[in-house]
Amino acid sequence: MDELATLQMRYDLTSLLARILRLLAENTAVTTNMIEVEHALTKDAPIAIHRLRRRLTSSGITVNFRRGVGYWIESEDRQRVMTAMQPDQLRLPLGDGGRGGELPAA
């Protein structure tokens, strides 16, 4: 499973909102221009951010905004999102009656 699909499942996001969340996690601040022009994610960044904020309320992640700076999430929230992008440990049957044991960490 790729990073975007993992974010979509963990935070119940559309693919567009997952791409914007990844952009926020990978950058200190994200401008409307970055969302709309540079990455061509949407033509209406404020509406997309509004939808993203609404979806993230239950997770405790807050998308901040300051005129002249742009949108950002706090560093601890960025770390949480980056961690959430990592796929869970792979589960395969390991001769345990088909219950699906975990592979040991390398």
C-alpha positions in Angstrom: 0.0 0.0 0.0 1.4 3.4 -0.9 1.7 6.5 1.3 -1.4 8.2 -0.1 -3.6 5.2 0.3 -2.4 4.8 3.9 -3.3 8.4 4.7 -6.6 8.0 3.0 -7.5 5.0 5.2 -6.1 6.3 8.4 -7.8 9.7 8.3 -10.7 8.9 6.0 -9.6 11.3 3.2 -10.2 11.6 -0.5 -7.0 11.3 -2.6 -6.9 15.1 -3.1 -7.0 15.7 0.6 -4.4 13.0 1.3 -2.1 14.7 -1.3 -2.6 18.1 0.5 -1.9 16.5 3.9 1.3 14.9 2.6 2.3 18.3 1.2 1.7 19.9 4.6 3.7 17.2 6.3 6.6 17.5 4.0 6.9 21.3 4.1 7.2 23.9 6.9 4.5 26.1 5.2 2.4 25.6 2.1 1.0 28.6 0.2 -2.2 28.7 -1.8 0.0 29.1 -4.9 1.8 25.8 -4.1 -1.5 23.9 -3.8 -3.1 25.5 -6.9 -0.3 26.2 -9.3 2.9 24.4 -8.5 1.4 21.1 -7.6 -1.9 21.6 -9.5 -3.9 19.8 -6.8 -7.0 22.0 -7.0 -8.2 25.4 -8.2 -9.6 26.4 -4.9 -7.1 25.7 -2.1 -9.1 27.5 0.7 -12.1 25.2 0.1 -9.9 22.1 0.0 -8.2 23.1 3.3 -11.6 23.7 4.9 -12.6 20.1 3.9 -9.3 18.8 5.2 -9.7 20.6 8.5 -13.1 19.1 8.9 -11.9 15.6 8.2 -8.9 15.9 10.6 -10.9 17.2 13.7 -11.2 13.8 15.3 -7.5 13.1 14.9 -6.5 16.3 16.7 -4.4 17.6 13.8 -4.9 21.3 13.2 -4.1 23.1 9.9 -3.1 26.6 10.8 -3.0 29.7 8.5 -1.4 33.1 8.6 -1.6 35.7 5.8 1.8 36.1 4.2 3.0 32.7 5.5 0.5 30.1 4.3 -0.9 26.9 5.8 1.0 24.7 8.1 0.7 21.9 10.7 2.8 21.9 13.9 6.0 19.9 13.9 4.5 17.2 16.2 1.5 16.8 13.9 3.9 16.7 10.9 5.7 13.8 12.6 2.4 12.0 13.3 1.4 12.3 9.7 4.8 11.2 8.5 4.6 8.2 10.8 1.0 7.5 9.6 2.2 7.4 6.0 4.4 4.3 6.8 2.5 1.0 6.1 1.8 -1.2 9.0 3.9 -4.3 9.6 3.3 -6.9 7.0 1.1 -9.8 8.3 1.5 -13.3 6.8 0.5 -16.7 8.0 3.5 -18.3 9.7 2.4 -21.8 10.3 0.3 -20.6 13.3 -3.0 -22.1 12.1 -3.7 -19.3 9.7 -4.1 -16.7 12.4 -1.6 -14.5 10.6 1.5 -13.8 12.7 3.7 -10.7 12.4 7.0 -10.8 10.8 9.9 -10.0 13.1 11.4 -6.5 12.7 14.6 -6.5 10.7 
